[in-house]
């Protein structure tokens, strides 16, 4: 169960006598203290104005500001802690900058602005004297205590890098299939490593034996030996991350990678899964899904409790690496960009899509760091003397509740405090009024408890099953499946809710239109054993209907064969499933053949009679051949048409004495067709030749149609 509250605490070491506010959340009885909750002051205010606001505003003066100015102007992208634990480095924007905080002074030590946004960085020394930054414009910057020491450029855009301490080599991966190596001792690039991937997203080096691993866009992890510069293994994480109950849209790529000890490694995918590997096996020991479908951005290990801390942009999950059980989780208000654990403590730093960087303290993970050891005293006091929140003394009621209690006339009075869609009222007043309105509430409560006890005892008896009017056999089948023991079901199969209890399928058992047709082809092919199973179910259905009429209870097991015999019969039915399907197909083919024979006999027995349709008065029928000739003639040119008419004799062309030409046309009489009485198909007038007379009509054929006209 997850809960959240804001507590006021009194520090024992710092500023005694002054209360501080701290936000506490709890999940699985693990308390998480947010040390950065509360109002923040604008950056552009002067120091004098800030001090004045801290004196006047109670909310600002009571907040816990663990590290002063622990924020960025707009967004923070990366955060890391130096190996000595004294300095906290953070990168953010806008403008692109880095900030260094001294934990011993609880304030910011320095700030540097750079030319481009920081993709990632690493602290090479124990303190902040040697830092390497990978920028988004392909530049790599080396910073010392005084500022930028040197900058160089890599051939392709980089996305991550790792430092190999024994050889002083920097390994850069990015939008290329090559892994670039920069030797800091010689100050030059070495021969790059060629991978099989098109792009590489993340990389990491095992500090125990120096194994270098890179995560590719194709969802694979390639491991290289820096001593021989040869690839020693490939893990296909994309295939292992896809489970039976998981639907993915595309190919999962590697978005996070982290080594743990000598043999363990955790891999995060872009679809929200974390895979925990033993390097001696190519299959993961456990796959943890964040259930959000967001890329995993950070993976950390907590070895004392055997926990893995994985984070995407929405949630940080702490879970056991052996069982996968969630230990606790926290969801910040803003999206997460990076997570950092302070060494050997229970403190977490997060870089967010917000100006303020978050600080969380989880006492179960470990003690507070030395520079803020007073946090242990604060949390101990809170656990010894838990304070109730303000809302515990009030009851939230709506207008309908006030009408039922008869307190609607109190709206607007100090006894009711308006809040959202209701009101807050004193809990003592609420209980007193409720007792006056319903003095027999205890008797009703007692009767309800007695009724529940009776229902529990009735549930142990054999109850009569009332079946619906429609699809009785389907309902009986669902009831039998619901009564199956849990051990008999498959382990991986999830228990689904019954359709009988779902209102969405209620019409299926009420409307006769949804009755299952057992004689249909689809039903017979999909249910090859339905004949044997339905016989048993029909017998049981008759028994139930008989008991419904008599009002008797159904026996747990109908008389006849014992359960062992039924189980053996079902196993035999499963073995003969293929034969039953073949038998059903043969029967369907025979039935289809009989249907075709029956239709053929009916066609032979039927006698087609011609139907007569008379053309409307005033309309003239023209044959299809004349229309086709006329359309073909209209497509020709004028010269071709004149030559055709001249050959037919419809016109004559000859020269005159003055040099011109004279064209003489002869009008051709159109063929008179008799009035058509009907148009019928050629099938209706069988074995009739052109010009045959039938019953005073003359048959004229034109293609597939016949025209009947009176003689």
C-alpha positions in Angstrom: 0.0 0.0 0.0 1.4 3.4 -1.0 0.8 6.5 1.1 2.2 10.0 1.1 2.1 12.8 3.7 4.0 15.9 4.8 5.4 15.9 8.3 6.8 18.7 10.5 9.9 17.6 12.3 12.3 19.3 14.7 16.0 18.6 14.0 18.1 17.7 17.0 21.4 19.1 15.8 20.6 21.8 13.3 18.8 24.9 14.5 17.1 23.4 17.5 13.7 24.8 18.2 12.8 25.4 14.6 10.4 23.0 12.8 11.1 21.6 9.3 8.7 20.1 6.8 9.5 16.7 5.1 7.4 14.7 2.6 7.2 11.0 3.4 5.8 8.3 1.1 5.5 4.6 1.9 5.3 1.5 -0.3 5.5 -2.1 1.1 6.2 -0.5 4.5 9.4 1.1 3.1 9.5 4.8 3.9 11.0 7.2 1.4 11.8 10.8 2.5 11.9 13.5 -0.1 14.4 16.1 1.0 13.8 18.5 -2.0 10.0 18.9 -1.6 8.8 22.3 -0.9 8.7 25.7 -2.4 11.8 27.1 -4.2 12.9 30.7 -4.5 13.4 32.3 -8.0 17.0 32.5 -9.1 16.8 36.1 -10.1 15.9 37.3 -6.6 18.6 39.2 -4.7 20.1 37.7 -1.5 18.4 40.4 0.6 15.0 39.6 -0.9 15.5 35.9 -0.3 16.4 36.5 3.4 13.3 38.7 3.8 11.1 36.0 2.2 12.5 33.3 4.5 11.6 35.4 7.5 8.1 36.2 6.4 7.0 33.1 4.6 6.5 30.1 6.9 6.5 27.6 4.0 9.9 28.7 2.9 11.5 29.0 6.3 10.4 25.5 7.4 11.6 23.7 4.3 14.7 21.4 4.4 17.3 22.7 2.0 20.0 20.0 2.2 22.3 21.5 -0.4 21.9 25.1 -1.3 21.1 26.0 -4.9 20.8 22.3 -5.9 19.0 23.1 -9.1 19.4 24.1 -12.8 18.0 27.1 -14.7 15.8 24.8 -16.8 16.6 21.0 -17.0 19.2 18.7 -15.5 20.5 15.8 -17.6 23.2 14.0 -15.8 24.4 13.7 -12.1 27.3 11.9 -10.6 29.2 11.7 -7.3 33.0 11.7 -7.0 34.8 8.7 -5.7 35.8 10.4 -2.4 32.1 11.3 -1.8 32.8 15.0 -1.3 31.6 16.5 -4.6 28.4 16.1 -6.6 28.6 17.0 -10.3 25.5 17.8 -12.4 25.0 18.9 -16.0 22.1 20.8 -17.3 20.7 23.6 -19.5 19.9 26.3 -20.5 22.5 27.7 -21.2 24.6 24.4 -21.2 26.5 24.3 -17.9 28.0 22.1 -15.3 27.7 22.7 -11.5 29.8 21.2 -8.7 28.5 21.0 -5.2 30.7 20.5 -2.1 28.8 18.3 0.4 31.1 19.3 3.3 30.0 22.9 2.8 26.4 22.0 1.6 26.6 24.6 -1.1 27.7 25.1 -4.7 31.5 25.2 -5.3 31.6 26.4 -8.9 29.7 26.7 -12.1 31.0 26.5 -15.7 29.1 27.2 -18.9 30.1 25.2 -22.0 29.4 25.5 -25.7 27.0 22.5 -26.2 24.7 20.3 -24.3 26.3 17.5 -22.3 25.3 14.0 -23.3 27.3 12.3 -20.6 30.4 12.8 -18.5 32.7 10.9 -16.1 35.0 11.9 -13.2 38.4 10.3 -13.7 40.0 11.4 -10.5 38.9 11.0 -6.9 37.8 14.7 -6.7 36.7 17.1 -9.4 40.2 17.8 -10.8 39.9 15.5 -13.9 36.5 15.4 -15.8 35.7 14.3 -19.3 32.6 15.6 -21.1 31.0 14.2 -24.2 29.0 17.0 -26.0 26.3 16.8 -28.5 28.4 18.4 -31.3 30.9 15.5 -31.4 33.4 17.3 -29.2 35.1 15.7 -26.2 36.3 18.2 -23.5 38.8 17.6 -20.7 38.5 19.8 -17.7 40.8 20.3 -14.8 40.4 22.4 -11.6 40.9 25.7 -13.3 38.6 25.0 -16.3 38.8 23.5 -19.8 42.1 21.9 -20.4 41.8 20.4 -23.9 39.1 19.5 -26.5 39.1 17.1 -29.4 36.5 15.7 -31.8 35.4 12.2 -32.7 34.4 11.2 -36.3 30.7 10.4 -35.5 28.1 11.7 -33.0 28.8 10.0 -29.6 26.2 8.6 -27.2 28.3 7.1 -24.4 31.9 6.4 -23.3 33.8 4.4 -20.7 37.3 4.7 -19.3 39.6 1.7 -19.1 42.0 2.5 -16.2 44.8 -0.1 -16.8 45.5 1.2 -20.3 44.2 4.8 -19.9 41.9 4.3 -22.9 38.6 6.1 -23.5 36.1 4.0 -25.5 33.5 6.0 -27.4 30.3 4.6 -29.0 27.7 6.4 -31.0 26.0 6.6 -34.4 28.6 4.3 -36.0 29.5 0.7 -36.1 33.0 1.5 -34.9 34.2 1.9 -31.3 36.7 4.8 -31.1 39.7 4.5 -28.8 41.5 7.5 -27.4 44.6 6.9 -25.4 45.2 9.6 -22.8 48.8 8.6 -22.0 49.9 8.9 -25.7 47.4 11.6 -26.6 46.3 10.0 -29.8 43.6 7.8 -31.3 44.2 4.1 -31.6 42.8 1.6 -34.1 39.0 1.4 -33.6 37.0 -1.7 -33.0 34.6 -2.8 -35.7 31.3 -4.2 -34.5 28.5 -5.9 -36.5 25.9 -3.3 -35.4 24.9 -0.2 -37.4 24.8 1.9 -34.2 25.8 1.6 -30.6 23.9 3.2 -27.8 25.6 2.5 -24.4 28.8 0.9 -23.1 30.4 -0.2 -19.8 33.7 -1.7 -18.6 33.8 -4.3 -15.8 36.2 -2.9 -13.2 37.1 -6.4 -12.0 38.5 -8.0 -15.1 38.2 -5.2 -17.7 35.7 -6.7 -20.0 34.2 -4.1 -22.4 30.5 -4.4 -23.4 28.5 -2.3 -25.8 24.7 -2.3 -26.4 23.6 -2.0 -30.0 20.5 -0.6 -31.7 19.6 -4.2 -32.9 19.1 -5.3 -29.3 22.4 -7.2 -28.9 25.3 -6.8 -26.4 28.8 -7.4 -27.8 31.6 -8.1 -25.3 35.3 -7.3 -26.2 38.6 -8.1 -24.5 40.7 -4.9 -24.4 43.9 -6.9 -24.2 43.5 -8.7 -27.5 41.0 -6.3 -29.1 38.8 -9.3 -30.1 35.2 -9.9 -29.6 34.6 -12.7 -27.0 30.8 -13.0 -27.0 27.4 -11.7 -28.2 24.1 -11.7 -26.3 20.8 -11.4 -28.2 18.8 -9.4 -25.5 16.0 -8.4 -27.9 14.9 -12.0 -28.4 15.1 -12.8 -24.6 13.1 -9.7 -23.6 10.0 -10.7 -25.6 7.8 -12.8 -23.4 4.5 -14.6 -24.2 2.3 -11.9 -22.5 4.2 -8.9 -23.8 3.3 -7.0 -27.0 5.9 -4.9 -28.6 5.7 -2.5 -31.5 9.3 -2.7 -32.8 12.7 -4.3 -32.2 13.9 -3.5 -28.7 17.3 -1.8 -28.6 19.7 -1.5 -25.7 19.3 1.7 -23.7 21.2 0.9 -20.4 24.0 -1.4 -19.4 25.7 -2.0 -16.1 28.1 -4.6 -14.7 27.8 -6.0 -11.1 30.9 -7.8 -9.8 32.8 -10.2 -12.0 30.0 -12.4 -13.4 26.7 -10.4 -13.4 25.4 -7.8 -15.8 22.1 -6.0 -16.1 20.7 -4.8 -19.5 17.9 -2.3 -20.1 15.9 -2.2 -23.3 14.0 0.6 -25.1 10.7 -1.2 -24.5 11.0 -1.1 -20.7 12.5 -4.5 -19.7 15.5 -5.1 -17.5 17.4 -8.4 -18.1 19.8 -9.7 -15.4 22.5 -12.0 -16.9 25.2 -14.3 -15.6 28.1 -13.9 -18.1 28.5 -17.7 -18.2 25.0 -18.1 -19.8 23.4 -16.6 -22.9 19.9 -16.6 -21.4 18.9 -14.1 -18.7 18.4 -15.2 -15.1 15.3 -12.9 -14.7 13.4 -10.4 -16.9 11.8 -7.5 -15.1 9.2 -5.4 -17.0 8.5 -1.8 -15.9 5.0 -2.1 -17.6 5.3 1.4 -19.0 6.9 0.7 -22.3 9.4 3.5 -21.8 13.2 3.1 -22.3 15.3 2.2 -19.3 17.6 5.2 -18.6 19.6 4.1 -15.5 20.5 0.8 -13.8 22.3 0.7 -10.4 23.0 -2.1 -7.9 22.6 -2.3 -4.1 24.7 -5.3 -3.1 23.9 -5.4 0.7 20.2 -6.1 0.0 20.7 -7.8 -3.4 18.6 -5.1 -5.1 18.6 -3.6 -8.6 17.6 0.0 -9.0 16.2 0.6 -12.5 14.6 3.8 -13.7 12.8 5.0 -16.7 11.4 8.5 -17.3 8.4 7.9 -15.0 9.3 5.5 -12.2 12.2 4.2 -10.1 11.9 0.6 -9.1 13.9 -1.3 -6.5 13.5 -5.0 -6.9 15.2 -8.2 -5.8 17.6 -9.5 -8.5 17.0 -13.2 -7.5 13.2 -13.3 -7.4 12.2 -10.1 -9.2 9.8 -9.1 -6.4 9.4 -5.3 -6.0 11.0 -4.0 -2.9 9.7 -0.5 -3.3 9.3 2.2 -5.9 8.9 6.0 -6.2 7.4 8.2 -8.8 8.7 11.7 -8.9 6.6 14.6 -10.0 8.7 15.2 -13.2 10.3 13.0 -15.7 13.6 11.4 -14.8 16.8 11.8 -16.8 19.3 10.1 -14.6 19.7 8.4 -11.2 22.7 8.4 -8.9 23.3 6.6 -5.6 25.5 8.1 -3.0 28.0 5.3 -2.1 27.4 3.3 1.0 24.2 5.1 2.0 20.5 5.2 1.4 20.5 8.5 -0.5 19.5 8.9 -4.1 20.0 11.9 -6.5 17.9 12.3 -9.6 18.2 14.6 -12.6 14.8 15.7 -13.8 13.0 17.5 -16.5 12.6 20.4 -14.1 14.9 23.0 -12.6 15.1 21.4 -9.2 17.1 18.2 -8.8 15.5 15.7 -6.3 17.1 14.1 -3.2 15.5 11.0 -1.6 16.5 9.3 1.6 15.5 5.6 2.2 16.7 4.5 5.6 16.2 0.8 4.8 19.0 1.0 2.1 21.6 2.4 4.5 22.5 5.2 6.8 22.7 8.8 5.9 26.0 10.2 4.6 28.4 11.7 7.1 27.8 15.2 5.9 24.1 15.0 6.7 24.1 12.4 9.6 21.3 14.4 11.3 18.9 12.8 8.9 19.1 9.6 10.9 18.0 11.4 14.1 15.1 13.0 12.2 13.8 9.7 10.8 14.2 7.9 14.2 12.1 10.6 15.9 9.5 10.4 13.3 9.2 6.6 13.6 9.1 6.7 17.4 6.5 9.5 17.6 4.4 9.3 14.5 2.4 12.4 14.1 -1.1 12.4 12.7 -1.9 14.5 9.7 -4.5 17.3 9.8 -7.0 15.4 7.8 -7.3 12.6 10.3 -9.6 14.9 12.5 -12.0 15.7 9.7 -14.5 13.8 7.6 -15.1 14.5 3.9 -18.8 14.6 3.0 -20.7 15.5 -0.2 -23.9 17.4 -0.5 -25.9 14.2 -0.7 -24.3 13.0 2.6 -25.3 16.3 4.2 -28.9 15.9 2.9 -29.1 12.4 4.4 -27.8 13.6 7.7 -30.0 16.7 7.7 -27.1 19.1 7.9 -27.6 21.0 4.6 -28.4 24.2 6.6 -24.8 24.3 7.8 -23.4 25.1 4.4 -21.7 28.4 4.6 -21.1 28.1 8.4 -17.7 27.7 10.0 -18.6 24.0 10.8 -18.2 23.1 7.1 -15.1 23.9 5.0 -15.7 23.8 1.2 -13.2 21.6 -0.6 -13.5 20.5 -4.3 -16.9 18.8 -4.7 -17.7 18.5 -1.0 -16.9 19.7 2.5 -14.7 18.9 5.5 -16.4 18.6 8.8 -15.2 17.6 12.3 -15.1 13.9 12.8 -16.7 14.1 16.2 -19.7 16.1 14.9 -20.1 13.6 12.1 -20.2 10.6 14.4 -22.6 12.3 16.8 -25.1 13.3 14.1 -24.9 9.9 12.4 -25.8 8.3 15.7 -28.8 10.6 16.1 -30.1 10.1 12.6 -29.7 6.3 12.6 -29.8 5.0 16.2 -30.3 1.4 15.0 -27.0 1.3 13.0 -25.5 -1.3 15.3 -28.5 -3.6 14.9 -28.2 -3.3 11.1 -24.5 -4.0 11.3 -25.2 -7.1 13.4 -27.8 -8.4 11.0 -25.5 -7.9 8.1 -22.7 -9.8 9.8 -25.1 -12.7 10.6 -26.2 -12.7 7.0 -22.6 -12.9 5.8 -21.9 -15.9 8.1 -25.0 -17.7 6.8 -23.9 -17.1 3.2 -20.5 -18.5 4.0 -22.0 -21.7 5.4 -24.3 -22.0 2.4 -21.4 -21.6 0.0 -20.0 -24.9 1.4 -23.1 -26.8 0.3 -23.9 -28.1 -3.1 -25.8 -25.3 -4.8 -28.4 -25.6 -7.5 -27.2 -24.0 -10.8 -29.8 -22.0 -12.6 -29.0 -22.0 -16.3 -30.2 -19.3 -18.8 -32.8 -19.8 -21.5 -30.4 -19.2 -24.4 -27.1 -21.2 -24.9 -27.6 -23.5 -22.0 -24.9 -25.9 -23.0 -22.4 -23.0 -23.3 -23.3 -21.8 -19.9 -22.9 -25.3 -18.4 -19.5 -25.6 -20.0 -18.4 -22.3 -18.5 -19.7 -23.3 -15.1 -17.7 -26.6 -15.3 -14.6 -24.8 -16.3 -14.9 -22.4 -13.4 -15.3 -25.4 -11.0 -12.0 -27.0 -12.2 -9.3 -27.0 -9.4 -6.5 -24.6 -9.8 -3.9 -27.3 -9.9 -5.4 -28.9 -12.9 -4.9 -25.7 -14.9 -1.7 -24.7 -16.6 0.7 -22.8 -14.5 1.3 -20.1 -17.1 -2.4 -19.6 -17.8 -3.9 -16.7 -16.0 -7.3 -17.0 -14.3 -9.7 -15.0 -16.5 -13.1 -13.7 -15.3 -16.2 -15.7 -16.1 -18.3 -14.6 -19.1 -21.5 -15.4 -17.1 -20.7 -12.7 -14.6 -19.8 -10.1 -17.2 -22.5 -7.6 -18.1 -21.0 -7.1 -21.6 -22.0 -10.7 -22.6 -25.3 -10.7 -20.8 -27.3 -10.5 -24.1 -25.6 -13.6 -25.4 -27.6 -15.7 -22.9 -30.9 -13.7 -23.3 -31.4 -13.0 -27.0 -32.3 -16.1 -29.1 -30.4 -14.5 -32.1 -27.2 -15.4 -30.4 -28.0 -19.1 -30.1 -25.1 -21.3 -31.2 -25.8 -23.3 -34.3 -24.3 -26.7 -33.8 -25.1 -27.8 -37.3 -23.0 -25.1 -39.0 -19.7 -26.0 -40.7 -17.6 -23.7 -38.6 -18.9 -25.2 -35.4 -18.3 -28.7 -36.5 -14.7 -28.0 -37.6 -13.7 -26.0 -34.6 -15.3 -28.5 -32.2 -14.4 -32.0 -33.4 -15.1 -33.6 -30.1 -18.4 -31.7 -29.5 -20.5 -34.8 -30.3 -19.1 -36.9 -27.4 -18.8 -34.0 -24.9 -22.2 -32.6 -25.8 -23.8 -36.0 -25.0 -22.5 -35.9 -21.5 -23.4 -32.3 -21.1 -26.9 -32.9 -22.4 -27.4 -35.7 -19.9 -26.3 -33.4 -17.1 -28.5 -30.6 -18.6 -31.5 -32.9 -18.4 -30.7 -33.7 -14.7 -30.4 -30.0 -13.9 -33.7 -29.2 -15.7 -35.4 -32.0 -13.8 -34.0 -30.8 -10.5 -35.2 -27.2 -11.3 -38.7 -28.4 -11.8 -38.6 -30.5 -8.6 -36.7 -27.9 -6.6 -34.1 -30.5 -5.5 -30.4 -29.8 -5.1 -27.9 -31.2 -7.6 -25.6 -34.0 -6.6 -21.8 -33.2 -6.6 -21.1 -36.1 -9.0 -23.8 -37.8 -11.1 -24.1 -41.5 -10.6 -22.6 -43.7 -13.2 -18.9 -43.6 -13.9 -16.4 -42.3 -11.4 -14.1 -39.3 -12.0 -11.1 -41.6 -12.9 -13.1 -43.1 -15.8 -14.1 -39.7 -17.1 -10.5 -38.5 -17.0 -9.4 -41.5 -19.0 -12.1 -40.9 -21.5 -11.1 -37.3 -22.0 -7.5 -38.4 -22.6 -8.7 -40.9 -25.2 -10.7 -38.1 -26.9 -7.7 -35.9 -27.1 -5.7 -38.7 -28.8 -8.5 -39.1 -31.4 -8.7 -35.4 -32.1 -7.1 -35.7 -35.6 -9.2 -38.6 -36.7 -12.4 -36.8 -35.5 -11.5 -33.8 -37.6 -10.9 -35.9 -40.7 -14.2 -37.6 -40.2 -16.0 -34.3 -39.9 -14.4 -33.1 -43.1 -15.4 -36.3 -45.0 -19.0 -35.8 -43.8 -19.0 -32.2 -44.9 -17.7 -33.1 -48.4 -20.4 -35.8 -48.7 -23.1 -33.4 -47.6 -21.9 -30.8 -50.1 -21.9 -33.4 -52.9 -25.5 -34.4 -52.1 -26.6 -30.8 -52.2 -25.1 -30.3 -55.6 -26.8 -33.4 -57.0 -30.1 -32.3 -55.6 -29.7 -28.8 -57.2 -28.8 -30.5 -60.6 -32.0 -32.6 -60.5 -34.1 -29.6 -59.7 -32.6 -27.7 -62.7 -33.4 -30.5 -65.0 -37.0 -30.7 -63.9 -37.7 -27.0 -64.1 -39.1 -25.8 -67.5 -38.3 -22.2 -68.4 -41.1 -20.2 -69.9 -40.5 -17.0 -71.9 -41.5 -13.7 -70.4 -42.7 -10.9 -72.7 -42.0 -7.3 -72.1 -43.4 -4.7 -74.5 -41.4 -1.6 -75.4 -43.1 1.7 -74.6 -45.0 3.6 -77.2 -43.0 6.1 -79.3 -39.7 4.3 -78.8 -37.9 2.6 -81.6 -35.6 -0.4 -81.2 -32.2 -0.4 -82.9 -30.0 -3.3 -83.2 -26.7 -3.4 -81.4 -24.7 -4.0 -84.6 -25.9 -0.7 -86.1 -24.9 1.2 -83.0 -21.5 -0.4 -82.9 -20.9 0.4 -86.6 -22.0 4.0 -86.1 -19.7 4.4 -83.2 -16.8 2.9 -85.1 -17.6 5.1 -88.1 -17.6 8.3 -85.9 -14.1 7.6 -84.7 -12.7 7.7 -88.3 -11.6 10.9 -90.0 -13.7 12.9 -92.5 -11.6 11.7 -95.4 -12.0 8.1 -94.5 -15.7 8.5 -94.1 -16.0 10.2 -97.6 -14.0 7.4 -99.2 -16.3 4.8 -97.5 -19.5 6.6 -98.7 -18.1 6.9 -102.2 -17.4 3.1 -102.4 -20.9 2.4 -101.2 -22.4 4.8 -103.8 -23.9 7.2 -101.3 -22.0 10.1 -102.8 -20.1 11.0 -106.0 -17.2 13.5 -106.3 -16.1 15.0 -109.6 -14.2 18.1 -110.8 -16.0 21.1 -112.4 -14.8 23.2 -115.2 -13.7 26.1 -113.0 -11.4 23.8 -111.0 -13.6 23.2 -108.0 -15.0 19.9 -106.8 -18.7 18.9 -106.7 -20.1 16.4 -104.2 -23.4 14.7 -104.8 -25.1 12.9 -101.9 -27.8 10.1 -102.2 -30.0 9.6 -99.2 -30.3 5.9 -98.2 -33.6 4.6 -96.9 -33.3 3.3 -93.4 -34.3 -0.3 -92.8 -37.7 -0.6 -91.3 -37.8 -3.0 -88.4 -41.1 -4.4 -87.1 -42.3 -3.4 -83.7 -40.7 -5.5 -81.1 -43.1 -7.1 -78.7 -40.6 -8.6 -76.2 -36.9 -9.1 -75.5 -35.9 -12.4 -74.0 -32.7 -14.3 -73.3 -31.3 -16.9 -75.6 -31.7 -19.5 -72.9 -35.4 -18.9 -72.8 -35.8 -19.5 -76.5 -33.9 -22.8 -77.0 -33.2 -24.5 -80.3 -34.8 -21.7 -82.3 -33.1 -20.5 -85.5 -33.3 -17.0 -86.9 -36.6 -16.4 -88.8 -38.5 -19.2 -87.0 -42.1 -18.4 -86.2 -43.5 -19.5 -82.8 -47.1 -18.8 -82.0 -47.5 -15.9 -84.4 -44.1 -14.3 -83.4 -40.9 -14.0 -85.3 -37.7 -14.6 -83.3 -34.7 -12.3 -84.2 -31.4 -13.0 -82.4 -28.8 -10.4 -81.5 -26.0 -11.7 -79.4 -27.3 -13.2 -76.2 -30.7 -11.5 -76.5 -33.7 -12.5 -78.7 -36.4 -10.2 -80.0 -39.9 -11.4 -80.5 -42.2 -9.5 -83.0 -45.6 -10.3 -84.4 -45.7 -11.7 -88.0 
